[in-house]
Structure formats: C-alpha cells, structure tokens
Amino acid sequence: MKIKVLGKGCAKCEALEKITREVVSELGIAAEIEHVRDIKRIMEYPILTTPGLVIDEKLVCSGRVPTKAEVTTFITTAMKNSG
C-alpha cells in the first residue's frame, strides 16, 4: 500500500502525517508513506486545499485533518478494495 500526505509542511500537514503513521503502525500493515511537499506534484491530484491524503493513488480526504478513526477507516477500506 502506498500512502501520500499532500502538503507543503504546515502544522495540519504534519499532524496528518503523524496520525497516518500511527494508524499504519497500530494496524501492523506494510505501507510506504511519503510526504509530498512539491506543489507541482500536489497539483497532479484533484485537490484544492491541503492537507490531502492519497491511498494507492486515490485522494480520500483533503482540506482538513481527519480524525484517527477516519484515517483508520480510509486505510482499512482501501485494503478491502485492493484485495
């Protein structure tokens, strides 16, 4: 699973990355997490405001920091859909 946090590095983007890493660790899954800070790469996704969360190249959330429970749901749903 590939997960991307989209954002230039503001507090909200950093919070989303932290939550995402915690969820991946707690679920005990193998995931590659990348924080995309390059605006040109961020613009490749249908995102108007950061932070954004992309799981397996699908934008699942943008413009806010989702709760830990929401991130867990995004990841477990993506796992079910991929396999």
PyMOL Python script that loads the backbone (N, CA, C, O; Angstrom):
from pymol import cmd

cmd.read_pdbstr("""\
ATOM      1  N   MET A   1       0.846  -1.174   0.000  1.00  0.00           N
ATOM      2  CA  MET A   1       0.000   0.000   0.000  1.00  0.00           C
ATOM      3  C   MET A   1       0.891   1.236   0.000  1.00  0.00           C
ATOM      4  O   MET A   1       1.877   1.312   0.733  1.00  0.00           O
ATOM      5  N   LYS A   2       0.520   2.205  -0.841  1.00  0.00           N
ATOM      6  CA  LYS A   2       1.255   3.458  -0.901  1.00  0.00           C
ATOM      7  C   LYS A   2       0.346   4.577  -0.421  1.00  0.00           C
ATOM      8  O   LYS A   2      -0.766   4.751  -0.919  1.00  0.00           O
ATOM      9  N   ILE A   3       0.834   5.326   0.550  1.00  0.00           N
ATOM     10  CA  ILE A   3       0.073   6.420   1.136  1.00  0.00           C
ATOM     11  C   ILE A   3       0.876   7.701   0.963  1.00  0.00           C
ATOM     12  O   ILE A   3       2.080   7.733   1.221  1.00  0.00           O
ATOM     13  N   LYS A   4       0.198   8.757   0.524  1.00  0.00           N
ATOM     14  CA  LYS A   4       0.856  10.051   0.370  1.00  0.00           C
ATOM     15  C   LYS A   4       0.107  11.103   1.166  1.00  0.00           C
ATOM     16  O   LYS A   4      -1.120  11.188   1.116  1.00  0.00           O
ATOM     17  N   VAL A   5       0.860  11.895   1.894  1.00  0.00           N
ATOM     18  CA  VAL A   5       0.323  13.064   2.572  1.00  0.00           C
ATOM     19  C   VAL A   5       0.718  14.255   1.696  1.00  0.00           C
ATOM     20  O   VAL A   5       1.901  14.478   1.438  1.00  0.00           O
ATOM     21  N   LEU A   6      -0.273  15.008   1.245  1.00  0.00           N
ATOM     22  CA  LEU A   6      -0.014  16.154   0.378  1.00  0.00           C
ATOM     23  C   LEU A   6      -0.054  17.438   1.184  1.00  0.00           C
ATOM     24  O   LEU A   6      -1.047  17.735   1.847  1.00  0.00           O
ATOM     25  N   GLY A   7       1.029  18.196   1.123  1.00  0.00           N
ATOM     26  CA  GLY A   7       1.066  19.472   1.824  1.00  0.00           C
ATOM     27  C   GLY A   7       2.479  19.981   1.957  1.00  0.00           C
ATOM     28  O   GLY A   7       3.426  19.200   2.055  1.00  0.00           O
ATOM     29  N   LYS A   8       2.621  21.288   1.961  1.00  0.00           N
ATOM     30  CA  LYS A   8       3.940  21.925   1.964  1.00  0.00           C
ATOM     31  C   LYS A   8       4.673  21.816   3.298  1.00  0.00           C
ATOM     32  O   LYS A   8       5.856  22.147   3.372  1.00  0.00           O
ATOM     33  N   GLY A   9       4.008  21.365   4.339  1.00  0.00           N
ATOM     34  CA  GLY A   9       4.685  21.210   5.618  1.00  0.00           C
ATOM     35  C   GLY A   9       4.107  22.047   6.737  1.00  0.00           C
ATOM     36  O   GLY A   9       4.773  22.271   7.748  1.00  0.00           O
ATOM     37  N   CYS A  10       2.882  22.514   6.579  1.00  0.00           N
ATOM     38  CA  CYS A  10       2.236  23.291   7.639  1.00  0.00           C
ATOM     39  C   CYS A  10       1.883  22.365   8.813  1.00  0.00           C
ATOM     40  O   CYS A  10       2.043  21.148   8.724  1.00  0.00           O
ATOM     41  N   ALA A  11       1.414  22.942   9.883  1.00  0.00           N
ATOM     42  CA  ALA A  11       1.089  22.159  11.083  1.00  0.00           C
ATOM     43  C   ALA A  11       0.025  21.101  10.797  1.00  0.00           C
ATOM     44  O   ALA A  11       0.102  19.984  11.309  1.00  0.00           O
ATOM     45  N   LYS A  12      -0.967  21.453   9.979  1.00  0.00           N
ATOM     46  CA  LYS A  12      -2.020  20.484   9.661  1.00  0.00           C
ATOM     47  C   LYS A  12      -1.475  19.312   8.849  1.00  0.00           C
ATOM     48  O   LYS A  12      -1.862  18.164   9.069  1.00  0.00           O
ATOM     49  N   CYS A  13      -0.583  19.603   7.918  1.00  0.00           N
ATOM     50  CA  CYS A  13       0.013  18.540   7.098  1.00  0.00           C
ATOM     51  C   CYS A  13       0.859  17.611   7.972  1.00  0.00           C
ATOM     52  O   CYS A  13       0.818  16.390   7.821  1.00  0.00           O
ATOM     53  N   GLU A  14       1.616  18.201   8.875  1.00  0.00           N
ATOM     54  CA  GLU A  14       2.452  17.403   9.778  1.00  0.00           C
ATOM     55  C   GLU A  14       1.578  16.550  10.697  1.00  0.00           C
ATOM     56  O   GLU A  14       1.913  15.401  10.985  1.00  0.00           O
ATOM     57  N   ALA A  15       0.457  17.111  11.157  1.00  0.00           N
ATOM     58  CA  ALA A  15      -0.465  16.357  12.020  1.00  0.00           C
ATOM     59  C   ALA A  15      -1.055  15.171  11.271  1.00  0.00           C
ATOM     60  O   ALA A  15      -1.185  14.084  11.834  1.00  0.00           O
ATOM     61  N   LEU A  16      -1.416  15.372   9.997  1.00  0.00           N
ATOM     62  CA  LEU A  16      -1.970  14.282   9.202  1.00  0.00           C
ATOM     63  C   LEU A  16      -0.935  13.178   8.998  1.00  0.00           C
ATOM     64  O   LEU A  16      -1.267  11.995   9.076  1.00  0.00           O
ATOM     65  N   GLU A  17       0.309  13.556   8.740  1.00  0.00           N
ATOM     66  CA  GLU A  17       1.362  12.544   8.571  1.00  0.00           C
ATOM     67  C   GLU A  17       1.541  11.744   9.862  1.00  0.00           C
ATOM     68  O   GLU A  17       1.672  10.521   9.822  1.00  0.00           O
ATOM     69  N   LYS A  18       1.545  12.431  11.002  1.00  0.00           N
ATOM     70  CA  LYS A  18       1.713  11.759  12.295  1.00  0.00           C
ATOM     71  C   LYS A  18       0.575  10.769  12.554  1.00  0.00           C
ATOM     72  O   LYS A  18       0.817   9.629  12.951  1.00  0.00           O
ATOM     73  N   ILE A  19      -0.662  11.208  12.328  1.00  0.00           N
ATOM     74  CA  ILE A  19      -1.826  10.335  12.531  1.00  0.00           C
ATOM     75  C   ILE A  19      -1.738   9.120  11.608  1.00  0.00           C
ATOM     76  O   ILE A  19      -1.982   7.989  12.027  1.00  0.00           O
ATOM     77  N   THR A  20      -1.387   9.369  10.352  1.00  0.00           N
ATOM     78  CA  THR A  20      -1.304   8.278   9.376  1.00  0.00           C
ATOM     79  C   THR A  20      -0.259   7.254   9.786  1.00  0.00           C
ATOM     80  O   THR A  20      -0.508   6.051   9.703  1.00  0.00           O
ATOM     81  N   ARG A  21       0.907   7.712  10.228  1.00  0.00           N
ATOM     82  CA  ARG A  21       1.963   6.783  10.664  1.00  0.00           C
ATOM     83  C   ARG A  21       1.511   5.981  11.895  1.00  0.00           C
ATOM     84  O   ARG A  21       1.804   4.790  12.004  1.00  0.00           O
ATOM     85  N   GLU A  22       0.805   6.630  12.807  1.00  0.00           N
ATOM     86  CA  GLU A  22       0.294   5.928  13.997  1.00  0.00           C
ATOM     87  C   GLU A  22      -0.689   4.831  13.606  1.00  0.00           C
ATOM     88  O   GLU A  22      -0.620   3.716  14.124  1.00  0.00           O
ATOM     89  N   VAL A  23      -1.602   5.146  12.695  1.00  0.00           N
ATOM     90  CA  VAL A  23      -2.613   4.172  12.266  1.00  0.00           C
ATOM     91  C   VAL A  23      -1.945   2.985  11.571  1.00  0.00           C
ATOM     92  O   VAL A  23      -2.280   1.835  11.855  1.00  0.00           O
ATOM     93  N   VAL A  24      -1.018   3.249  10.677  1.00  0.00           N
ATOM     94  CA  VAL A  24      -0.313   2.168   9.973  1.00  0.00           C
ATOM     95  C   VAL A  24       0.403   1.274  10.970  1.00  0.00           C
ATOM     96  O   VAL A  24       0.369   0.050  10.850  1.00  0.00           O
ATOM     97  N   SER A  25       1.048   1.882  11.950  1.00  0.00           N
ATOM     98  CA  SER A  25       1.753   1.120  12.979  1.00  0.00           C
ATOM     99  C   SER A  25       0.785   0.276  13.808  1.00  0.00           C
ATOM    100  O   SER A  25       1.041  -0.900  14.064  1.00  0.00           O
ATOM    101  N   GLU A  26      -0.315   0.877  14.219  1.00  0.00           N
ATOM    102  CA  GLU A  26      -1.293   0.163  15.046  1.00  0.00           C
ATOM    103  C   GLU A  26      -1.964  -0.979  14.284  1.00  0.00           C
ATOM    104  O   GLU A  26      -2.277  -2.015  14.871  1.00  0.00           O
ATOM    105  N   LEU A  27      -2.185  -0.797  12.986  1.00  0.00           N
ATOM    106  CA  LEU A  27      -2.783  -1.852  12.180  1.00  0.00           C
ATOM    107  C   LEU A  27      -1.778  -2.945  11.836  1.00  0.00           C
ATOM    108  O   LEU A  27      -2.154  -4.052  11.452  1.00  0.00           O
ATOM    109  N   GLY A  28      -0.490  -2.617  11.980  1.00  0.00           N
ATOM    110  CA  GLY A  28       0.560  -3.597  11.698  1.00  0.00           C
ATOM    111  C   GLY A  28       0.639  -3.962  10.228  1.00  0.00           C
ATOM    112  O   GLY A  28       0.907  -5.113   9.882  1.00  0.00           O
ATOM    113  N   ILE A  29       0.407  -2.988   9.364  1.00  0.00           N
ATOM    114  CA  ILE A  29       0.445  -3.266   7.924  1.00  0.00           C
ATOM    115  C   ILE A  29       1.709  -2.693   7.299  1.00  0.00           C
ATOM    116  O   ILE A  29       2.352  -1.799   7.850  1.00  0.00           O
ATOM    117  N   ALA A  30       2.042  -3.230   6.142  1.00  0.00           N
ATOM    118  CA  ALA A  30       3.182  -2.716   5.392  1.00  0.00           C
ATOM    119  C   ALA A  30       2.671  -1.614   4.474  1.00  0.00           C
ATOM    120  O   ALA A  30       1.850  -1.862   3.591  1.00  0.00           O
ATOM    121  N   ALA A  31       3.152  -0.420   4.685  1.00  0.00           N
ATOM    122  CA  ALA A  31       2.740   0.705   3.850  1.00  0.00           C
ATOM    123  C   ALA A  31       3.915   1.644   3.658  1.00  0.00           C
ATOM    124  O   ALA A  31       4.703   1.880   4.573  1.00  0.00           O
ATOM    125  N   GLU A  32       4.014   2.168   2.465  1.00  0.00           N
ATOM    126  CA  GLU A  32       5.026   3.171   2.153  1.00  0.00           C
ATOM    127  C   GLU A  32       4.349   4.527   2.306  1.00  0.00           C
ATOM    128  O   GLU A  32       3.387   4.830   1.600  1.00  0.00           O
ATOM    129  N   ILE A  33       4.853   5.345   3.232  1.00  0.00           N
ATOM    130  CA  ILE A  33       4.255   6.661   3.474  1.00  0.00           C
ATOM    131  C   ILE A  33       5.215   7.732   2.975  1.00  0.00           C
ATOM    132  O   ILE A  33       6.387   7.761   3.351  1.00  0.00           O
ATOM    133  N   GLU A  34       4.701   8.603   2.130  1.00  0.00           N
ATOM    134  CA  GLU A  34       5.504   9.679   1.567  1.00  0.00           C
ATOM    135  C   GLU A  34       4.802  11.008   1.821  1.00  0.00           C
ATOM    136  O   GLU A  34       3.596  11.135   1.608  1.00  0.00           O
ATOM    137  N   HIS A  35       5.564  11.993   2.277  1.00  0.00           N
ATOM    138  CA  HIS A  35       5.019  13.344   2.449  1.00  0.00           C
ATOM    139  C   HIS A  35       5.419  14.141   1.213  1.00  0.00           C
ATOM    140  O   HIS A  35       6.594  14.460   1.029  1.00  0.00           O
ATOM    141  N   VAL A  36       4.445  14.461   0.367  1.00  0.00           N
ATOM    142  CA  VAL A  36       4.698  15.190  -0.875  1.00  0.00           C
ATOM    143  C   VAL A  36       4.583  16.683  -0.588  1.00  0.00           C
ATOM    144  O   VAL A  36       3.506  17.187  -0.271  1.00  0.00           O
ATOM    145  N   ARG A  37       5.714  17.384  -0.705  1.00  0.00           N
ATOM    146  CA  ARG A  37       5.745  18.818  -0.415  1.00  0.00           C
ATOM    147  C   ARG A  37       5.876  19.672  -1.683  1.00  0.00           C
ATOM    148  O   ARG A  37       5.678  20.886  -1.638  1.00  0.00           O
ATOM    149  N   ASP A  38       6.208  19.041  -2.806  1.00  0.00           N
ATOM    150  CA  ASP A  38       6.397  19.750  -4.068  1.00  0.00           C
ATOM    151  C   ASP A  38       5.037  20.130  -4.655  1.00  0.00           C
ATOM    152  O   ASP A  38       4.218  19.258  -4.946  1.00  0.00           O
ATOM    153  N   ILE A  39       4.800  21.416  -4.826  1.00  0.00           N
ATOM    154  CA  ILE A  39       3.489  21.900  -5.269  1.00  0.00           C
ATOM    155  C   ILE A  39       3.116  21.333  -6.638  1.00  0.00           C
ATOM    156  O   ILE A  39       1.940  21.075  -6.891  1.00  0.00           O
ATOM    157  N   LYS A  40       4.082  21.136  -7.514  1.00  0.00           N
ATOM    158  CA  LYS A  40       3.784  20.571  -8.838  1.00  0.00           C
ATOM    159  C   LYS A  40       3.247  19.146  -8.710  1.00  0.00           C
ATOM    160  O   LYS A  40       2.328  18.764  -9.434  1.00  0.00           O
ATOM    161  N   ARG A  41       3.807  18.370  -7.806  1.00  0.00           N
ATOM    162  CA  ARG A  41       3.324  17.002  -7.591  1.00  0.00           C
ATOM    163  C   ARG A  41       1.971  17.000  -6.884  1.00  0.00           C
ATOM    164  O   ARG A  41       1.121  16.158  -7.171  1.00  0.00           O
ATOM    165  N   ILE A  42       1.771  17.939  -5.961  1.00  0.00           N
ATOM    166  CA  ILE A  42       0.476  18.041  -5.268  1.00  0.00           C
ATOM    167  C   ILE A  42      -0.624  18.350  -6.282  1.00  0.00           C
ATOM    168  O   ILE A  42      -1.727  17.812  -6.190  1.00  0.00           O
ATOM    169  N   MET A  43      -0.319  19.214  -7.245  1.00  0.00           N
ATOM    170  CA  MET A  43      -1.305  19.638  -8.241  1.00  0.00           C
ATOM    171  C   MET A  43      -1.705  18.507  -9.195  1.00  0.00           C
ATOM    172  O   MET A  43      -2.662  18.653  -9.956  1.00  0.00           O
ATOM    173  N   GLU A  44      -0.993  17.397  -9.162  1.00  0.00           N
ATOM    174  CA  GLU A  44      -1.354  16.248 -10.001  1.00  0.00           C
ATOM    175  C   GLU A  44      -2.638  15.581  -9.498  1.00  0.00           C
ATOM    176  O   GLU A  44      -3.243  14.775 -10.204  1.00  0.00           O
ATOM    177  N   TYR A  45      -3.042  15.920  -8.287  1.00  0.00           N
ATOM    178  CA  TYR A  45      -4.239  15.332  -7.679  1.00  0.00           C
ATOM    179  C   TYR A  45      -5.367  16.361  -7.661  1.00  0.00           C
ATOM    180  O   TYR A  45      -5.105  17.564  -7.663  1.00  0.00           O
ATOM    181  N   PRO A  46      -6.628  15.895  -7.644  1.00  0.00           N
ATOM    182  CA  PRO A  46      -7.769  16.826  -7.646  1.00  0.00           C
ATOM    183  C   PRO A  46      -7.982  17.448  -6.260  1.00  0.00           C
ATOM    184  O   PRO A  46      -8.973  17.166  -5.585  1.00  0.00           O
ATOM    185  N   ILE A  47      -7.041  18.290  -5.854  1.00  0.00           N
ATOM    186  CA  ILE A  47      -7.056  18.858  -4.504  1.00  0.00           C
ATOM    187  C   ILE A  47      -7.058  20.382  -4.592  1.00  0.00           C
ATOM    188  O   ILE A  47      -6.286  20.975  -5.346  1.00  0.00           O
ATOM    189  N   LEU A  48      -7.932  21.002  -3.813  1.00  0.00           N
ATOM    190  CA  LEU A  48      -7.998  22.462  -3.794  1.00  0.00           C
ATOM    191  C   LEU A  48      -7.252  23.039  -2.607  1.00  0.00           C
ATOM    192  O   LEU A  48      -6.607  24.082  -2.724  1.00  0.00           O
ATOM    193  N   THR A  49      -7.333  22.367  -1.459  1.00  0.00           N
ATOM    194  CA  THR A  49      -6.615  22.838  -0.279  1.00  0.00           C
ATOM    195  C   THR A  49      -5.957  21.657   0.423  1.00  0.00           C
ATOM    196  O   THR A  49      -6.469  20.538   0.413  1.00  0.00           O
ATOM    197  N   THR A  50      -4.815  21.936   1.029  1.00  0.00           N
ATOM    198  CA  THR A  50      -4.094  20.905   1.777  1.00  0.00           C
ATOM    199  C   THR A  50      -4.532  20.962   3.228  1.00  0.00           C
ATOM    200  O   THR A  50      -5.095  21.974   3.644  1.00  0.00           O
ATOM    201  N   PRO A  51      -4.306  19.945   3.999  1.00  0.00           N
ATOM    202  CA  PRO A  51      -3.599  18.720   3.631  1.00  0.00           C
ATOM    203  C   PRO A  51      -4.490  17.775   2.832  1.00  0.00           C
ATOM    204  O   PRO A  51      -5.716  17.891   2.823  1.00  0.00           O
ATOM    205  N   GLY A  52      -3.837  16.851   2.174  1.00  0.00           N
ATOM    206  CA  GLY A  52      -4.553  15.825   1.437  1.00  0.00           C
ATOM    207  C   GLY A  52      -3.992  14.457   1.777  1.00  0.00           C
ATOM    208  O   GLY A  52      -2.817  14.321   2.117  1.00  0.00           O
ATOM    209  N   LEU A  53      -4.843  13.449   1.682  1.00  0.00           N
ATOM    210  CA  LEU A  53      -4.425  12.078   1.944  1.00  0.00           C
ATOM    211  C   LEU A  53      -4.761  11.231   0.720  1.00  0.00           C
ATOM    212  O   LEU A  53      -5.913  11.165   0.292  1.00  0.00           O
ATOM    213  N   VAL A  54      -3.739  10.588   0.166  1.00  0.00           N
ATOM    214  CA  VAL A  54      -3.884   9.754  -1.019  1.00  0.00           C
ATOM    215  C   VAL A  54      -3.496   8.330  -0.640  1.00  0.00           C
ATOM    216  O   VAL A  54      -2.420   8.096  -0.089  1.00  0.00           O
ATOM    217  N   ILE A  55      -4.377   7.383  -0.938  1.00  0.00           N
ATOM    218  CA  ILE A  55      -4.086   5.979  -0.676  1.00  0.00           C
ATOM    219  C   ILE A  55      -4.168   5.231  -1.998  1.00  0.00           C
ATOM    220  O   ILE A  55      -5.205   5.231  -2.661  1.00  0.00           O
ATOM    221  N   ASP A  56      -3.066   4.594  -2.372  1.00  0.00           N
ATOM    222  CA  ASP A  56      -2.980   3.880  -3.649  1.00  0.00           C
ATOM    223  C   ASP A  56      -3.486   4.733  -4.803  1.00  0.00           C
ATOM    224  O   ASP A  56      -4.297   4.296  -5.620  1.00  0.00           O
ATOM    225  N   GLU A  57      -2.983   5.966  -4.846  1.00  0.00           N
ATOM    226  CA  GLU A  57      -3.264   6.948  -5.902  1.00  0.00           C
ATOM    227  C   GLU A  57      -4.709   7.442  -5.946  1.00  0.00           C
ATOM    228  O   GLU A  57      -5.127   8.027  -6.946  1.00  0.00           O
ATOM    229  N   LYS A  58      -5.475   7.218  -4.884  1.00  0.00           N
ATOM    230  CA  LYS A  58      -6.841   7.742  -4.803  1.00  0.00           C
ATOM    231  C   LYS A  58      -6.902   8.771  -3.672  1.00  0.00           C
ATOM    232  O   LYS A  58      -6.569   8.464  -2.528  1.00  0.00           O
ATOM    233  N   LEU A  59      -7.329   9.993  -4.000  1.00  0.00           N
ATOM    234  CA  LEU A  59      -7.489  11.037  -2.987  1.00  0.00           C
ATOM    235  C   LEU A  59      -8.688  10.686  -2.116  1.00  0.00           C
ATOM    236  O   LEU A  59      -9.811  10.596  -2.613  1.00  0.00           O
ATOM    237  N   VAL A  60      -8.457  10.488  -0.821  1.00  0.00           N
ATOM    238  CA  VAL A  60      -9.547  10.091   0.075  1.00  0.00           C
ATOM    239  C   VAL A  60      -9.993  11.212   1.005  1.00  0.00           C
ATOM    240  O   VAL A  60     -11.081  11.146   1.578  1.00  0.00           O
ATOM    241  N   CYS A  61      -9.158  12.247   1.162  1.00  0.00           N
ATOM    242  CA  CYS A  61      -9.518  13.350   2.054  1.00  0.00           C
ATOM    243  C   CYS A  61      -8.659  14.559   1.701  1.00  0.00           C
ATOM    244  O   CYS A  61      -7.477  14.418   1.387  1.00  0.00           O
ATOM    245  N   SER A  62      -9.264  15.756   1.756  1.00  0.00           N
ATOM    246  CA  SER A  62      -8.472  16.964   1.537  1.00  0.00           C
ATOM    247  C   SER A  62      -9.099  18.152   2.244  1.00  0.00           C
ATOM    248  O   SER A  62     -10.300  18.185   2.510  1.00  0.00           O
ATOM    249  N   GLY A  63      -8.250  19.124   2.539  1.00  0.00           N
ATOM    250  CA  GLY A  63      -8.714  20.376   3.114  1.00  0.00           C
ATOM    251  C   GLY A  63      -8.905  20.381   4.617  1.00  0.00           C
ATOM    252  O   GLY A  63      -9.297  21.398   5.190  1.00  0.00           O
ATOM    253  N   ARG A  64      -8.631  19.251   5.267  1.00  0.00           N
ATOM    254  CA  ARG A  64      -8.791  19.176   6.722  1.00  0.00           C
ATOM    255  C   ARG A  64      -7.956  18.018   7.254  1.00  0.00           C
ATOM    256  O   ARG A  64      -7.471  17.180   6.494  1.00  0.00           O
ATOM    257  N   VAL A  65      -7.800  17.987   8.564  1.00  0.00           N
ATOM    258  CA  VAL A  65      -7.112  16.871   9.208  1.00  0.00           C
ATOM    259  C   VAL A  65      -8.184  15.908   9.704  1.00  0.00           C
ATOM    260  O   VAL A  65      -8.925  16.232  10.633  1.00  0.00           O
ATOM    261  N   PRO A  66      -8.276  14.712   9.087  1.00  0.00           N
ATOM    262  CA  PRO A  66      -9.271  13.749   9.545  1.00  0.00           C
ATOM    263  C   PRO A  66      -8.893  13.190  10.913  1.00  0.00           C
ATOM    264  O   PRO A  66      -7.732  13.250  11.317  1.00  0.00           O
ATOM    265  N   THR A  67      -9.866  12.654  11.612  1.00  0.00           N
ATOM    266  CA  THR A  67      -9.590  12.039  12.904  1.00  0.00           C
ATOM    267  C   THR A  67      -8.830  10.733  12.695  1.00  0.00           C
ATOM    268  O   THR A  67      -8.768  10.203  11.585  1.00  0.00           O
ATOM    269  N   LYS A  68      -8.265  10.237  13.758  1.00  0.00           N
ATOM    270  CA  LYS A  68      -7.549   8.960  13.694  1.00  0.00           C
ATOM    271  C   LYS A  68      -8.501   7.851  13.249  1.00  0.00           C
ATOM    272  O   LYS A  68      -8.116   6.976  12.473  1.00  0.00           O
ATOM    273  N   ALA A  69      -9.738   7.884  13.736  1.00  0.00           N
ATOM    274  CA  ALA A  69     -10.730   6.881  13.351  1.00  0.00           C
ATOM    275  C   ALA A  69     -11.031   6.960  11.855  1.00  0.00           C
ATOM    276  O   ALA A  69     -11.185   5.933  11.193  1.00  0.00           O
ATOM    277  N   GLU A  70     -11.113   8.172  11.329  1.00  0.00           N
ATOM    278  CA  GLU A  70     -11.361   8.328   9.898  1.00  0.00           C
ATOM    279  C   GLU A  70     -10.202   7.776   9.072  1.00  0.00           C
ATOM    280  O   GLU A  70     -10.424   7.091   8.073  1.00  0.00           O
ATOM    281  N   VAL A  71      -8.976   8.067   9.479  1.00  0.00           N
ATOM    282  CA  VAL A  71      -7.808   7.561   8.754  1.00  0.00           C
ATOM    283  C   VAL A  71      -7.790   6.032   8.794  1.00  0.00           C
ATOM    284  O   VAL A  71      -7.464   5.384   7.800  1.00  0.00           O
ATOM    285  N   THR A  72      -8.139   5.469   9.935  1.00  0.00           N
ATOM    286  CA  THR A  72      -8.222   4.009  10.055  1.00  0.00           C
ATOM    287  C   THR A  72      -9.235   3.463   9.058  1.00  0.00           C
ATOM    288  O   THR A  72      -8.969   2.469   8.382  1.00  0.00           O
ATOM    289  N   THR A  73     -10.392   4.103   8.963  1.00  0.00           N
ATOM    290  CA  THR A  73     -11.427   3.681   8.016  1.00  0.00           C
ATOM    291  C   THR A  73     -10.941   3.801   6.579  1.00  0.00           C
ATOM    292  O   THR A  73     -11.155   2.891   5.778  1.00  0.00           O
ATOM    293  N   PHE A  74     -10.287   4.914   6.240  1.00  0.00           N
ATOM    294  CA  PHE A  74      -9.763   5.093   4.876  1.00  0.00           C
ATOM    295  C   PHE A  74      -8.814   3.959   4.507  1.00  0.00           C
ATOM    296  O   PHE A  74      -8.896   3.401   3.413  1.00  0.00           O
ATOM    297  N   ILE A  75      -7.911   3.623   5.429  1.00  0.00           N
ATOM    298  CA  ILE A  75      -6.901   2.605   5.147  1.00  0.00           C
ATOM    299  C   ILE A  75      -7.525   1.207   5.080  1.00  0.00           C
ATOM    300  O   ILE A  75      -7.219   0.439   4.168  1.00  0.00           O
ATOM    301  N   THR A  76      -8.395   0.873   6.036  1.00  0.00           N
ATOM    302  CA  THR A  76      -8.990  -0.466   6.015  1.00  0.00           C
ATOM    303  C   THR A  76      -9.907  -0.638   4.805  1.00  0.00           C
ATOM    304  O   THR A  76      -9.982  -1.729   4.241  1.00  0.00           O
ATOM    305  N   THR A  77     -10.599   0.413   4.405  1.00  0.00           N
ATOM    306  CA  THR A  77     -11.439   0.349   3.208  1.00  0.00           C
ATOM    307  C   THR A  77     -10.581   0.118   1.972  1.00  0.00           C
ATOM    308  O   THR A  77     -10.932  -0.687   1.110  1.00  0.00           O
ATOM    309  N   ALA A  78      -9.468   0.816   1.886  1.00  0.00           N
ATOM    310  CA  ALA A  78      -8.555   0.649   0.735  1.00  0.00           C
ATOM    311  C   ALA A  78      -7.997  -0.780   0.706  1.00  0.00           C
ATOM    312  O   ALA A  78      -7.821  -1.358  -0.366  1.00  0.00           O
ATOM    313  N   MET A  79      -7.722  -1.342   1.878  1.00  0.00           N
ATOM    314  CA  MET A  79      -7.214  -2.711   1.946  1.00  0.00           C
ATOM    315  C   MET A  79      -8.261  -3.697   1.428  1.00  0.00           C
ATOM    316  O   MET A  79      -7.930  -4.632   0.699  1.00  0.00           O
ATOM    317  N   LYS A  80      -9.506  -3.488   1.800  1.00  0.00           N
ATOM    318  CA  LYS A  80     -10.592  -4.377   1.356  1.00  0.00           C
ATOM    319  C   LYS A  80     -10.800  -4.259  -0.152  1.00  0.00           C
ATOM    320  O   LYS A  80     -11.024  -5.257  -0.838  1.00  0.00           O
ATOM    321  N   ASN A  81     -10.723  -3.037  -0.655  1.00  0.00           N
ATOM    322  CA  ASN A  81     -10.964  -2.807  -2.077  1.00  0.00           C
ATOM    323  C   ASN A  81      -9.816  -3.300  -2.963  1.00  0.00           C
ATOM    324  O   ASN A  81     -10.016  -3.569  -4.147  1.00  0.00           O
ATOM    325  N   SER A  82      -8.619  -3.416  -2.389  1.00  0.00           N
ATOM    326  CA  SER A  82      -7.477  -3.840  -3.214  1.00  0.00           C
ATOM    327  C   SER A  82      -7.337  -5.351  -3.265  1.00  0.00           C
ATOM    328  O   SER A  82      -6.577  -5.901  -4.062  1.00  0.00           O
ATOM    329  N   GLY A  83      -8.089  -6.006  -2.395  1.00  0.00           N
ATOM    330  CA  GLY A  83      -7.760  -7.359  -2.384  1.00  0.00           C
ATOM    331  C   GLY A  83      -8.573  -8.476  -2.297  1.00  0.00           C
ATOM    332  O   GLY A  83      -8.078  -9.603  -2.304  1.00  0.00           O
TER     333      GLY A  83
END
""", "prot")
cmd.dss("prot")
cmd.show_as("cartoon", "prot")
cmd.util.cbc("prot")
cmd.orient("prot")
